[in-house]
Amino acid sequence: MLINLESLGFIKTKILPFAIVALFGIAFFAVSARIWLPGDMMSPAPIN
């Protein structure tokens, strides 16, 4: 079953920008969540 061009345009103009912004928001939340971690959890994992 082929996807017609109208639905492809809808995906490109509506869904794709929302998906990009949502992905950026999730990544930003994951990076900024380190602010609320306790101090000992913010340090890198020990190697030995």
mmCIF entry with sequence, helices, sheets and N, C-alpha, C, O atoms, coordinates in Angstrom:
data_MODEL
# 
_entry.id   MODEL 
# 
_entity.id                         1 
_entity.type                       polymer 
_entity.pdbx_number_of_molecules   1 
# 
_entity_poly.entity_id                      1 
_entity_poly.type                           'polypeptide(L)' 
_entity_poly.nstd_linkage                   no 
_entity_poly.nstd_monomer                   no 
_entity_poly.pdbx_seq_one_letter_code       MLINLESLGFIKTKILPFAIVALFGIAFFAVSARIWLPGDMMSPAPIN 
_entity_poly.pdbx_seq_one_letter_code_can   MLINLESLGFIKTKILPFAIVALFGIAFFAVSARIWLPGDMMSPAPIN 
_entity_poly.pdbx_strand_id                 A 
# 
loop_
_entity_poly_seq.entity_id 
_entity_poly_seq.num 
_entity_poly_seq.mon_id 
_entity_poly_seq.hetero 
1 1  MET n 
1 2  LEU n 
1 3  ILE n 
1 4  ASN n 
1 5  LEU n 
1 6  GLU n 
1 7  SER n 
1 8  LEU n 
1 9  GLY n 
1 10 PHE n 
1 11 ILE n 
1 12 LYS n 
1 13 THR n 
1 14 LYS n 
1 15 ILE n 
1 16 LEU n 
1 17 PRO n 
1 18 PHE n 
1 19 ALA n 
1 20 ILE n 
1 21 VAL n 
1 22 ALA n 
1 23 LEU n 
1 24 PHE n 
1 25 GLY n 
1 26 ILE n 
1 27 ALA n 
1 28 PHE n 
1 29 PHE n 
1 30 ALA n 
1 31 VAL n 
1 32 SER n 
1 33 ALA n 
1 34 ARG n 
1 35 ILE n 
1 36 TRP n 
1 37 LEU n 
1 38 PRO n 
1 39 GLY n 
1 40 ASP n 
1 41 MET n 
1 42 MET n 
1 43 SER n 
1 44 PRO n 
1 45 ALA n 
1 46 PRO n 
1 47 ILE n 
1 48 ASN n 
# 
_struct_asym.id          A 
_struct_asym.entity_id   1 
# 
loop_
_struct_conf.conf_type_id 
_struct_conf.id 
_struct_conf.pdbx_PDB_helix_id 
_struct_conf.beg_label_comp_id 
_struct_conf.beg_label_asym_id 
_struct_conf.beg_label_seq_id 
_struct_conf.pdbx_beg_PDB_ins_code 
_struct_conf.end_label_comp_id 
_struct_conf.end_label_asym_id 
_struct_conf.end_label_seq_id 
_struct_conf.pdbx_end_PDB_ins_code 
_struct_conf.beg_auth_comp_id 
_struct_conf.beg_auth_asym_id 
_struct_conf.beg_auth_seq_id 
_struct_conf.end_auth_comp_id 
_struct_conf.end_auth_asym_id 
_struct_conf.end_auth_seq_id 
_struct_conf.pdbx_PDB_helix_class 
_struct_conf.details 
_struct_conf.pdbx_PDB_helix_length 
HELX_P HELX_P1 AA1 LEU A 5  ? PHE A 10 ? LEU A 5  PHE A 10 1 ? 6  
HELX_P HELX_P2 AA2 ILE A 11 ? ILE A 15 ? ILE A 11 ILE A 15 3 ? 5  
HELX_P HELX_P3 AA3 LEU A 16 ? SER A 32 ? LEU A 16 SER A 32 1 ? 17 
HELX_P HELX_P4 AA4 ALA A 33 ? TRP A 36 ? ALA A 33 TRP A 36 5 ? 4  
HELX_P HELX_P5 AA5 GLY A 39 ? MET A 42 ? GLY A 39 MET A 42 1 ? 4  
# 
_struct_conf_type.id          HELX_P 
_struct_conf_type.criteria    ? 
_struct_conf_type.reference   ? 
# 
loop_
_atom_site.group_PDB 
_atom_site.id 
_atom_site.type_symbol 
_atom_site.label_atom_id 
_atom_site.label_alt_id 
_atom_site.label_comp_id 
_atom_site.label_asym_id 
_atom_site.label_entity_id 
_atom_site.label_seq_id 
_atom_site.pdbx_PDB_ins_code 
_atom_site.Cartn_x 
_atom_site.Cartn_y 
_atom_site.Cartn_z 
_atom_site.occupancy 
_atom_site.B_iso_or_equiv 
_atom_site.pdbx_formal_charge 
_atom_site.auth_seq_id 
_atom_site.auth_comp_id 
_atom_site.auth_asym_id 
_atom_site.auth_atom_id 
_atom_site.pdbx_PDB_model_num 
ATOM 1   N N  . MET A 1 1  ? 0.846  -1.191 0.000  1.00 0.00 ? 1  MET A N  1 
ATOM 2   C CA . MET A 1 1  ? 0.000  0.000  0.000  1.00 0.00 ? 1  MET A CA 1 
ATOM 3   C C  . MET A 1 1  ? 0.885  1.247  0.000  1.00 0.00 ? 1  MET A C  1 
ATOM 4   O O  . MET A 1 1  ? 1.732  1.409  0.879  1.00 0.00 ? 1  MET A O  1 
ATOM 5   N N  . LEU A 1 2  ? 0.694  2.110  -0.967 1.00 0.00 ? 2  LEU A N  1 
ATOM 6   C CA . LEU A 1 2  ? 1.515  3.309  -1.093 1.00 0.00 ? 2  LEU A CA 1 
ATOM 7   C C  . LEU A 1 2  ? 0.911  4.466  -0.300 1.00 0.00 ? 2  LEU A C  1 
ATOM 8   O O  . LEU A 1 2  ? -0.306 4.579  -0.154 1.00 0.00 ? 2  LEU A O  1 
ATOM 9   N N  . ILE A 1 3  ? 1.792  5.311  0.201  1.00 0.00 ? 3  ILE A N  1 
ATOM 10  C CA . ILE A 1 3  ? 1.354  6.512  0.919  1.00 0.00 ? 3  ILE A CA 1 
ATOM 11  C C  . ILE A 1 3  ? 1.223  7.630  -0.105 1.00 0.00 ? 3  ILE A C  1 
ATOM 12  O O  . ILE A 1 3  ? 2.158  7.893  -0.862 1.00 0.00 ? 3  ILE A O  1 
ATOM 13  N N  . ASN A 1 4  ? 0.065  8.293  -0.132 1.00 0.00 ? 4  ASN A N  1 
ATOM 14  C CA . ASN A 1 4  ? -0.095 9.375  -1.095 1.00 0.00 ? 4  ASN A CA 1 
ATOM 15  C C  . ASN A 1 4  ? 0.662  10.626 -0.640 1.00 0.00 ? 4  ASN A C  1 
ATOM 16  O O  . ASN A 1 4  ? 1.066  10.728 0.518  1.00 0.00 ? 4  ASN A O  1 
ATOM 17  N N  . LEU A 1 5  ? 0.848  11.567 -1.554 1.00 0.00 ? 5  LEU A N  1 
ATOM 18  C CA . LEU A 1 5  ? 1.685  12.738 -1.284 1.00 0.00 ? 5  LEU A CA 1 
ATOM 19  C C  . LEU A 1 5  ? 1.065  13.680 -0.265 1.00 0.00 ? 5  LEU A C  1 
ATOM 20  O O  . LEU A 1 5  ? 1.789  14.398 0.426  1.00 0.00 ? 5  LEU A O  1 
ATOM 21  N N  . GLU A 1 6  ? -0.260 13.695 -0.155 1.00 0.00 ? 6  GLU A N  1 
ATOM 22  C CA . GLU A 1 6  ? -0.890 14.595 0.812  1.00 0.00 ? 6  GLU A CA 1 
ATOM 23  C C  . GLU A 1 6  ? -0.569 14.171 2.241  1.00 0.00 ? 6  GLU A C  1 
ATOM 24  O O  . GLU A 1 6  ? -0.276 15.016 3.087  1.00 0.00 ? 6  GLU A O  1 
ATOM 25  N N  . SER A 1 7  ? -0.621 12.883 2.515  1.00 0.00 ? 7  SER A N  1 
ATOM 26  C CA . SER A 1 7  ? -0.308 12.436 3.874  1.00 0.00 ? 7  SER A CA 1 
ATOM 27  C C  . SER A 1 7  ? 1.180  12.586 4.156  1.00 0.00 ? 7  SER A C  1 
ATOM 28  O O  . SER A 1 7  ? 1.561  12.824 5.303  1.00 0.00 ? 7  SER A O  1 
ATOM 29  N N  . LEU A 1 8  ? 2.023  12.456 3.151  1.00 0.00 ? 8  LEU A N  1 
ATOM 30  C CA . LEU A 1 8  ? 3.455  12.665 3.349  1.00 0.00 ? 8  LEU A CA 1 
ATOM 31  C C  . LEU A 1 8  ? 3.734  14.130 3.683  1.00 0.00 ? 8  LEU A C  1 
ATOM 32  O O  . LEU A 1 8  ? 4.573  14.425 4.535  1.00 0.00 ? 8  LEU A O  1 
ATOM 33  N N  . GLY A 1 9  ? 3.040  15.039 3.021  1.00 0.00 ? 9  GLY A N  1 
ATOM 34  C CA . GLY A 1 9  ? 3.194  16.463 3.335  1.00 0.00 ? 9  GLY A CA 1 
ATOM 35  C C  . GLY A 1 9  ? 2.706  16.783 4.734  1.00 0.00 ? 9  GLY A C  1 
ATOM 36  O O  . GLY A 1 9  ? 3.294  17.614 5.426  1.00 0.00 ? 9  GLY A O  1 
ATOM 37  N N  . PHE A 1 10 ? 1.638  16.128 5.152  1.00 0.00 ? 10 PHE A N  1 
ATOM 38  C CA . PHE A 1 10 ? 1.132  16.327 6.521  1.00 0.00 ? 10 PHE A CA 1 
ATOM 39  C C  . PHE A 1 10 ? 2.164  15.853 7.539  1.00 0.00 ? 10 PHE A C  1 
ATOM 40  O O  . PHE A 1 10 ? 2.375  16.504 8.562  1.00 0.00 ? 10 PHE A O  1 
ATOM 41  N N  . ILE A 1 11 ? 2.800  14.732 7.261  1.00 0.00 ? 11 ILE A N  1 
ATOM 42  C CA . ILE A 1 11 ? 3.817  14.218 8.176  1.00 0.00 ? 11 ILE A CA 1 
ATOM 43  C C  . ILE A 1 11 ? 4.998  15.179 8.237  1.00 0.00 ? 11 ILE A C  1 
ATOM 44  O O  . ILE A 1 11 ? 5.525  15.446 9.317  1.00 0.00 ? 11 ILE A O  1 
ATOM 45  N N  . LYS A 1 12 ? 5.416  15.698 7.089  1.00 0.00 ? 12 LYS A N  1 
ATOM 46  C CA . LYS A 1 12 ? 6.576  16.593 7.060  1.00 0.00 ? 12 LYS A CA 1 
ATOM 47  C C  . LYS A 1 12 ? 6.292  17.940 7.710  1.00 0.00 ? 12 LYS A C  1 
ATOM 48  O O  . LYS A 1 12 ? 7.191  18.537 8.302  1.00 0.00 ? 12 LYS A O  1 
ATOM 49  N N  . THR A 1 13 ? 5.073  18.426 7.612  1.00 0.00 ? 13 THR A N  1 
ATOM 50  C CA . THR A 1 13 ? 4.798  19.769 8.127  1.00 0.00 ? 13 THR A CA 1 
ATOM 51  C C  . THR A 1 13 ? 4.274  19.774 9.555  1.00 0.00 ? 13 THR A C  1 
ATOM 52  O O  . THR A 1 13 ? 4.436  20.771 10.258 1.00 0.00 ? 13 THR A O  1 
ATOM 53  N N  . LYS A 1 14 ? 3.659  18.704 9.999  1.00 0.00 ? 14 LYS A N  1 
ATOM 54  C CA . LYS A 1 14 ? 3.047  18.695 11.335 1.00 0.00 ? 14 LYS A CA 1 
ATOM 55  C C  . LYS A 1 14 ? 3.750  17.759 12.307 1.00 0.00 ? 14 LYS A C  1 
ATOM 56  O O  . LYS A 1 14 ? 4.115  18.171 13.408 1.00 0.00 ? 14 LYS A O  1 
ATOM 57  N N  . ILE A 1 15 ? 3.939  16.530 11.923 1.00 0.00 ? 15 ILE A N  1 
ATOM 58  C CA . ILE A 1 15 ? 4.414  15.515 12.869 1.00 0.00 ? 15 ILE A CA 1 
ATOM 59  C C  . ILE A 1 15 ? 5.921  15.589 13.054 1.00 0.00 ? 15 ILE A C  1 
ATOM 60  O O  . ILE A 1 15 ? 6.402  15.504 14.184 1.00 0.00 ? 15 ILE A O  1 
ATOM 61  N N  . LEU A 1 16 ? 6.670  15.743 11.981 1.00 0.00 ? 16 LEU A N  1 
ATOM 62  C CA . LEU A 1 16 ? 8.128  15.745 12.079 1.00 0.00 ? 16 LEU A CA 1 
ATOM 63  C C  . LEU A 1 16 ? 8.667  16.901 12.935 1.00 0.00 ? 16 LEU A C  1 
ATOM 64  O O  . LEU A 1 16 ? 9.525  16.656 13.784 1.00 0.00 ? 16 LEU A O  1 
ATOM 65  N N  . PRO A 1 17 ? 8.211  18.138 12.756 1.00 0.00 ? 17 PRO A N  1 
ATOM 66  C CA . PRO A 1 17 ? 8.706  19.201 13.656 1.00 0.00 ? 17 PRO A CA 1 
ATOM 67  C C  . PRO A 1 17 ? 8.344  18.949 15.113 1.00 0.00 ? 17 PRO A C  1 
ATOM 68  O O  . PRO A 1 17 ? 9.150  19.213 16.006 1.00 0.00 ? 17 PRO A O  1 
ATOM 69  N N  . PHE A 1 18 ? 7.138  18.439 15.363 1.00 0.00 ? 18 PHE A N  1 
ATOM 70  C CA . PHE A 1 18 ? 6.766  18.131 16.745 1.00 0.00 ? 18 PHE A CA 1 
ATOM 71  C C  . PHE A 1 18 ? 7.656  17.039 17.321 1.00 0.00 ? 18 PHE A C  1 
ATOM 72  O O  . PHE A 1 18 ? 8.047  17.118 18.486 1.00 0.00 ? 18 PHE A O  1 
ATOM 73  N N  . ALA A 1 19 ? 7.984  16.024 16.531 1.00 0.00 ? 19 ALA A N  1 
ATOM 74  C CA . ALA A 1 19 ? 8.854  14.948 17.001 1.00 0.00 ? 19 ALA A CA 1 
ATOM 75  C C  . ALA A 1 19 ? 10.248 15.471 17.307 1.00 0.00 ? 19 ALA A C  1 
ATOM 76  O O  . ALA A 1 19 ? 10.864 15.045 18.284 1.00 0.00 ? 19 ALA A O  1 
ATOM 77  N N  . ILE A 1 20 ? 10.755 16.384 16.489 1.00 0.00 ? 20 ILE A N  1 
ATOM 78  C CA . ILE A 1 20 ? 12.093 16.948 16.723 1.00 0.00 ? 20 ILE A CA 1 
ATOM 79  C C  . ILE A 1 20 ? 12.104 17.772 18.003 1.00 0.00 ? 20 ILE A C  1 
ATOM 80  O O  . ILE A 1 20 ? 13.028 17.655 18.808 1.00 0.00 ? 20 ILE A O  1 
ATOM 81  N N  . VAL A 1 21 ? 11.093 18.599 18.198 1.00 0.00 ? 21 VAL A N  1 
ATOM 82  C CA . VAL A 1 21 ? 11.024 19.423 19.405 1.00 0.00 ? 21 VAL A CA 1 
ATOM 83  C C  . VAL A 1 21 ? 10.845 18.544 20.641 1.00 0.00 ? 21 VAL A C  1 
ATOM 84  O O  . VAL A 1 21 ? 11.442 18.816 21.682 1.00 0.00 ? 21 VAL A O  1 
ATOM 85  N N  . ALA A 1 22 ? 10.032 17.497 20.537 1.00 0.00 ? 22 ALA A N  1 
ATOM 86  C CA . ALA A 1 22 ? 9.828  16.599 21.674 1.00 0.00 ? 22 ALA A CA 1 
ATOM 87  C C  . ALA A 1 22 ? 11.118 15.863 22.015 1.00 0.00 ? 22 ALA A C  1 
ATOM 88  O O  . ALA A 1 22 ? 11.440 15.700 23.192 1.00 0.00 ? 22 ALA A O  1 
ATOM 89  N N  . LEU A 1 23 ? 11.850 15.423 21.016 1.00 0.00 ? 23 LEU A N  1 
ATOM 90  C CA . LEU A 1 23 ? 13.113 14.738 21.260 1.00 0.00 ? 23 LEU A CA 1 
ATOM 91  C C  . LEU A 1 23 ? 14.126 15.673 21.919 1.00 0.00 ? 23 LEU A C  1 
ATOM 92  O O  . LEU A 1 23 ? 14.851 15.265 22.826 1.00 0.00 ? 23 LEU A O  1 
ATOM 93  N N  . PHE A 1 24 ? 14.177 16.925 21.464 1.00 0.00 ? 24 PHE A N  1 
ATOM 94  C CA . PHE A 1 24 ? 15.060 17.901 22.091 1.00 0.00 ? 24 PHE A CA 1 
ATOM 95  C C  . PHE A 1 24 ? 14.655 18.145 23.543 1.00 0.00 ? 24 PHE A C  1 
ATOM 96  O O  . PHE A 1 24 ? 15.511 18.264 24.420 1.00 0.00 ? 24 PHE A O  1 
ATOM 97  N N  . GLY A 1 25 ? 13.348 18.219 23.792 1.00 0.00 ? 25 GLY A N  1 
ATOM 98  C CA . GLY A 1 25 ? 12.879 18.431 25.166 1.00 0.00 ? 25 GLY A CA 1 
ATOM 99  C C  . GLY A 1 25 ? 13.240 17.283 26.085 1.00 0.00 ? 25 GLY A C  1 
ATOM 100 O O  . GLY A 1 25 ? 13.628 17.503 27.233 1.00 0.00 ? 25 GLY A O  1 
ATOM 101 N N  . ILE A 1 26 ? 13.115 16.059 25.594 1.00 0.00 ? 26 ILE A N  1 
ATOM 102 C CA . ILE A 1 26 ? 13.474 14.894 26.407 1.00 0.00 ? 26 ILE A CA 1 
ATOM 103 C C  . ILE A 1 26 ? 14.971 14.897 26.702 1.00 0.00 ? 26 ILE A C  1 
ATOM 104 O O  . ILE A 1 26 ? 15.387 14.632 27.830 1.00 0.00 ? 26 ILE A O  1 
ATOM 105 N N  . ALA A 1 27 ? 15.782 15.199 25.682 1.00 0.00 ? 27 ALA A N  1 
ATOM 106 C CA . ALA A 1 27 ? 17.235 15.242 25.890 1.00 0.00 ? 27 ALA A CA 1 
ATOM 107 C C  . ALA A 1 27 ? 17.611 16.362 26.858 1.00 0.00 ? 27 ALA A C  1 
ATOM 108 O O  . ALA A 1 27 ? 18.475 16.175 27.715 1.00 0.00 ? 27 ALA A O  1 
ATOM 109 N N  . PHE A 1 28 ? 16.971 17.521 26.728 1.00 0.00 ? 28 PHE A N  1 
ATOM 110 C CA . PHE A 1 28 ? 17.258 18.628 27.635 1.00 0.00 ? 28 PHE A CA 1 
ATOM 111 C C  . PHE A 1 28 ? 16.886 18.279 29.070 1.00 0.00 ? 28 PHE A C  1 
ATOM 112 O O  . PHE A 1 28 ? 17.613 18.616 30.004 1.00 0.00 ? 28 PHE A O  1 
ATOM 113 N N  . PHE A 1 29 ? 15.749 17.601 29.244 1.00 0.00 ? 29 PHE A N  1 
ATOM 114 C CA . PHE A 1 29 ? 15.331 17.182 30.582 1.00 0.00 ? 29 PHE A CA 1 
ATOM 115 C C  . PHE A 1 29 ? 16.319 16.175 31.169 1.00 0.00 ? 29 PHE A C  1 
ATOM 116 O O  . PHE A 1 29 ? 16.649 16.251 32.352 1.00 0.00 ? 29 PHE A O  1 
ATOM 117 N N  . ALA A 1 30 ? 16.787 15.241 30.357 1.00 0.00 ? 30 ALA A N  1 
ATOM 118 C CA . ALA A 1 30 ? 17.728 14.230 30.845 1.00 0.00 ? 30 ALA A CA 1 
ATOM 119 C C  . ALA A 1 30 ? 19.041 14.866 31.267 1.00 0.00 ? 30 ALA A C  1 
ATOM 120 O O  . ALA A 1 30 ? 19.632 14.456 32.266 1.00 0.00 ? 30 ALA A O  1 
ATOM 121 N N  . VAL A 1 31 ? 19.507 15.861 30.523 1.00 0.00 ? 31 VAL A N  1 
ATOM 122 C CA . VAL A 1 31 ? 20.765 16.522 30.870 1.00 0.00 ? 31 VAL A CA 1 
ATOM 123 C C  . VAL A 1 31 ? 20.586 17.414 32.093 1.00 0.00 ? 31 VAL A C  1 
ATOM 124 O O  . VAL A 1 31 ? 21.449 17.438 32.971 1.00 0.00 ? 31 VAL A O  1 
ATOM 125 N N  . SER A 1 32 ? 19.488 18.140 32.160 1.00 0.00 ? 32 SER A N  1 
ATOM 126 C CA . SER A 1 32 ? 19.300 19.068 33.273 1.00 0.00 ? 32 SER A CA 1 
ATOM 127 C C  . SER A 1 32 ? 18.864 18.366 34.550 1.00 0.00 ? 32 SER A C  1 
ATOM 128 O O  . SER A 1 32 ? 18.889 18.980 35.616 1.00 0.00 ? 32 SER A O  1 
ATOM 129 N N  . ALA A 1 33 ? 18.465 17.103 34.480 1.00 0.00 ? 33 ALA A N  1 
ATOM 130 C CA . ALA A 1 33 ? 18.062 16.371 35.685 1.00 0.00 ? 33 ALA A CA 1 
ATOM 131 C C  . ALA A 1 33 ? 19.235 16.163 36.629 1.00 0.00 ? 33 ALA A C  1 
ATOM 132 O O  . ALA A 1 33 ? 19.029 15.876 37.809 1.00 0.00 ? 33 ALA A O  1 
ATOM 133 N N  . ARG A 1 34 ? 20.463 16.301 36.135 1.00 0.00 ? 34 ARG A N  1 
ATOM 134 C CA . ARG A 1 34 ? 21.640 16.137 36.994 1.00 0.00 ? 34 ARG A CA 1 
ATOM 135 C C  . ARG A 1 34 ? 21.716 17.212 38.065 1.00 0.00 ? 34 ARG A C  1 
ATOM 136 O O  . ARG A 1 34 ? 22.421 17.033 39.058 1.00 0.00 ? 34 ARG A O  1 
ATOM 137 N N  . ILE A 1 35 ? 21.014 18.316 37.894 1.00 0.00 ? 35 ILE A N  1 
ATOM 138 C CA . ILE A 1 35 ? 21.042 19.394 38.888 1.00 0.00 ? 35 ILE A CA 1 
ATOM 139 C C  . ILE A 1 35 ? 20.463 18.910 40.211 1.00 0.00 ? 35 ILE A C  1 
ATOM 140 O O  . ILE A 1 35 ? 20.949 19.287 41.277 1.00 0.00 ? 35 ILE A O  1 
ATOM 141 N N  . TRP A 1 36 ? 19.422 18.072 40.146 1.00 0.00 ? 36 TRP A N  1 
ATOM 142 C CA . TRP A 1 36 ? 18.729 17.654 41.356 1.00 0.00 ? 36 TRP A CA 1 
ATOM 143 C C  . TRP A 1 36 ? 19.293 16.375 41.959 1.00 0.00 ? 36 TRP A C  1 
ATOM 144 O O  . TRP A 1 36 ? 18.802 15.920 42.992 1.00 0.00 ? 36 TRP A O  1 
ATOM 145 N N  . LEU A 1 37 ? 20.309 15.787 41.342 1.00 0.00 ? 37 LEU A N  1 
ATOM 146 C CA . LEU A 1 37 ? 20.911 14.588 41.911 1.00 0.00 ? 37 LEU A CA 1 
ATOM 147 C C  . LEU A 1 37 ? 21.776 14.958 43.116 1.00 0.00 ? 37 LEU A C  1 
ATOM 148 O O  . LEU A 1 37 ? 22.305 16.067 43.180 1.00 0.00 ? 37 LEU A O  1 
ATOM 149 N N  . PRO A 1 38 ? 21.921 14.053 44.053 1.00 0.00 ? 38 PRO A N  1 
ATOM 150 C CA . PRO A 1 38 ? 22.870 14.317 45.152 1.00 0.00 ? 38 PRO A CA 1 
ATOM 151 C C  . PRO A 1 38 ? 24.281 14.479 44.606 1.00 0.00 ? 38 PRO A C  1 
ATOM 152 O O  . PRO A 1 38 ? 24.596 13.991 43.520 1.00 0.00 ? 38 PRO A O  1 
ATOM 153 N N  . GLY A 1 39 ? 25.118 15.159 45.354 1.00 0.00 ? 39 GLY A N  1 
ATOM 154 C CA . GLY A 1 39 ? 26.454 15.476 44.884 1.00 0.00 ? 39 GLY A CA 1 
ATOM 155 C C  . GLY A 1 39 ? 27.301 14.267 44.557 1.00 0.00 ? 39 GLY A C  1 
ATOM 156 O O  . GLY A 1 39 ? 28.085 14.303 43.609 1.00 0.00 ? 39 GLY A O  1 
ATOM 157 N N  . ASP A 1 40 ? 27.160 13.187 45.324 1.00 0.00 ? 40 ASP A N  1 
ATOM 158 C CA . ASP A 1 40 ? 28.006 12.030 45.061 1.00 0.00 ? 40 ASP A CA 1 
ATOM 159 C C  . ASP A 1 40 ? 27.573 11.284 43.806 1.00 0.00 ? 40 ASP A C  1 
ATOM 160 O O  . ASP A 1 40 ? 28.367 10.538 43.234 1.00 0.00 ? 40 ASP A O  1 
ATOM 161 N N  . MET A 1 41 ? 26.342 11.467 43.369 1.00 0.00 ? 41 MET A N  1 
ATOM 162 C CA . MET A 1 41 ? 25.884 10.782 42.158 1.00 0.00 ? 41 MET A CA 1 
ATOM 163 C C  . MET A 1 41 ? 26.266 11.557 40.900 1.00 0.00 ? 41 MET A C  1 
ATOM 164 O O  . MET A 1 41 ? 26.207 11.012 39.797 1.00 0.00 ? 41 MET A O  1 
ATOM 165 N N  . MET A 1 42 ? 26.655 12.818 41.052 1.00 0.00 ? 42 MET A N  1 
ATOM 166 C CA . MET A 1 42 ? 27.020 13.609 39.879 1.00 0.00 ? 42 MET A CA 1 
ATOM 167 C C  . MET A 1 42 ? 28.436 13.314 39.403 1.00 0.00 ? 42 MET A C  1 
ATOM 168 O O  . MET A 1 42 ? 28.780 13.621 38.262 1.00 0.00 ? 42 MET A O  1 
ATOM 169 N N  . SER A 1 43 ? 29.268 12.718 40.272 1.00 0.00 ? 43 SER A N  1 
ATOM 170 C CA . SER A 1 43 ? 30.638 12.427 39.873 1.00 0.00 ? 43 SER A CA 1 
ATOM 171 C C  . SER A 1 43 ? 30.662 11.219 38.938 1.00 0.00 ? 43 SER A C  1 
ATOM 172 O O  . SER A 1 43 ? 29.752 10.391 38.968 1.00 0.00 ? 43 SER A O  1 
ATOM 173 N N  . PRO A 1 44 ? 31.694 11.117 38.116 1.00 0.00 ? 44 PRO A N  1 
ATOM 174 C CA . PRO A 1 44 ? 31.800 9.961  37.223 1.00 0.00 ? 44 PRO A CA 1 
ATOM 175 C C  . PRO A 1 44 ? 31.945 8.658  38.005 1.00 0.00 ? 44 PRO A C  1 
ATOM 176 O O  . PRO A 1 44 ? 32.357 8.653  39.165 1.00 0.00 ? 44 PRO A O  1 
ATOM 177 N N  . ALA A 1 45 ? 31.607 7.585  37.362 1.00 0.00 ? 45 ALA A N  1 
ATOM 178 C CA . ALA A 1 45 ? 31.727 6.274  38.015 1.00 0.00 ? 45 ALA A CA 1 
ATOM 179 C C  . ALA A 1 45 ? 33.192 5.925  38.226 1.00 0.00 ? 45 ALA A C  1 
ATOM 180 O O  . ALA A 1 45 ? 34.036 6.259  37.394 1.00 0.00 ? 45 ALA A O  1 
ATOM 181 N N  . PRO A 1 46 ? 33.496 5.265  39.316 1.00 0.00 ? 46 PRO A N  1 
ATOM 182 C CA . PRO A 1 46 ? 34.903 4.876  39.546 1.00 0.00 ? 46 PRO A CA 1 
ATOM 183 C C  . PRO A 1 46 ? 35.353 3.825  38.541 1.00 0.00 ? 46 PRO A C  1 
ATOM 184 O O  . PRO A 1 46 ? 34.560 2.995  38.096 1.00 0.00 ? 46 PRO A O  1 
ATOM 185 N N  . ILE A 1 47 ? 36.628 3.869  38.192 1.00 0.00 ? 47 ILE A N  1 
ATOM 186 C CA . ILE A 1 47 ? 37.156 2.962  37.173 1.00 0.00 ? 47 ILE A CA 1 
ATOM 187 C C  . ILE A 1 47 ? 37.502 1.601  37.771 1.00 0.00 ? 47 ILE A C  1 
ATOM 188 O O  . ILE A 1 47 ? 37.278 0.571  37.136 1.00 0.00 ? 47 ILE A O  1 
ATOM 189 N N  . ASN A 1 48 ? 38.054 1.589  39.007 1.00 0.00 ? 48 ASN A N  1 
ATOM 190 C CA . ASN A 1 48 ? 38.519 0.310  39.554 1.00 0.00 ? 48 ASN A CA 1 
ATOM 191 C C  . ASN A 1 48 ? 37.405 -0.546 40.109 1.00 0.00 ? 48 ASN A C  1 
ATOM 192 O O  . ASN A 1 48 ? 37.657 -1.647 40.599 1.00 0.00 ? 48 ASN A O  1 
# 
